[in-house]
Amino acid sequence: MISTRYLSQDEIHKMARAVLSDLEIHPLSRADKIRVAADYARDELRVNPRESACKLAVKLADVAWNEIKLSVRRAVK
């Protein structure tokens, strides 16, 4: 059974890692990123997430992705 509740910071970070994992494979639109975060919450955490939690997970994933890109650029230079 899937519950509806507030997610912890750890759970939102797990959702962000799921989004980041998909970003490493192929580019995603914002809507796709939100869908990946929501799917992860439902499938793995058994929680029906609020939209704000999904958007926060996407923001965290985007920040991590940008940091990865900057690190690669620095390493190449």
Secondary structure, 3 states (H helix, E strand, C coil): CCECCCCCHHHHHHHHHHHHHHHHHCCCCHHHHHHHHHHHHHHHHCECCCHHHHHHHHHHHHHHHHHHHHHHHHHHC
